[in-house]
Amino acid sequence: MPRDLAFFSVEYRTNGLGLGLNGFCRGASETGRSPPERIPSYWVLNGYLSYQIEGMALVGGVCNLLDKEYYTHTNSCLPRGLPNRGREFRIGVEVKL
């Protein structure tokens, strides 16, 4: 496990419009393999927006905003850890029942 972990989230809402940014940092760690291999530290940023309309919201976001290539610690045979997705776009509708 890494020694350093951090997370932040900032959100702004006005007149039905919501904007947000969040991110996390994970310090360097080692794989669970023998011999262990170093997994470098990384930052990942995500952005999102929403718009409220009569009991529902239109939502959208971008995960891994900067398209950072990074790996997650794993005990599997993968030499550098588990590779994560690149930039990902999301869109949807939220309805309150």
Residue pairs with C-beta under 8 A, 6 or more apart in sequence:
1 29
1 73
2 26
2 27
2 28
2 29
2 41
2 73
3 27
4 25
4 26
4 27
4 41
5 24
5 25
5 26
5 27
6 24
6 25
7 22
7 23
7 24
7 25
8 22
8 23
8 24
9 20
9 21
9 22
10 20
10 21
10 22
11 18
11 19
11 20
11 21
12 18
12 19
12 20
13 19
16 51
16 52
16 53
17 49
17 50
17 51
17 52
18 48
18 49
18 50
18 51
18 52
18 57
19 47
19 48
19 49
20 47
20 48
20 49
21 45
21 46
21 47
21 48
22 45
22 46
23 43
23 44
23 45
23 46
24 43
24 44
25 41
25 42
25 43
26 41
26 42
27 41
28 38
28 39
28 40
28 41
29 38
29 39
29 73
30 36
30 37
30 38
30 39
30 73
31 37
31 39
31 73
31 74
31 75
31 78
31 79
31 80
31 81
32 73
32 74
32 75
32 76
33 75
33 77
33 79
37 79
37 80
39 71
39 72
39 73
39 80
39 81
40 70
42 68
42 70
43 66
43 68
44 63
44 64
44 66
44 68
44 70
45 64
45 65
45 66
46 61
46 62
46 63
46 64
46 65
47 61
47 62
47 65
48 59
48 60
48 61
48 62
48 90
49 59
49 60
49 61
50 57
50 58
50 59
50 60
50 94
51 57
51 58
55 95
55 96
56 93
56 94
56 95
56 96
57 93
57 94
58 92
58 93
59 90
59 91
59 92
59 93
59 94
60 89
60 90
60 91
60 92
61 89
61 90
62 87
62 88
62 89
62 90
63 85
63 87
63 88
63 89
63 90
64 84
64 85
64 86
64 87
64 88
65 87
66 87
67 86
67 87
69 83
69 84
69 86
70 83
70 84
71 80
71 81
71 82
71 83
71 84
72 81
72 82
72 84
73 81
73 82
74 81
74 82
76 82
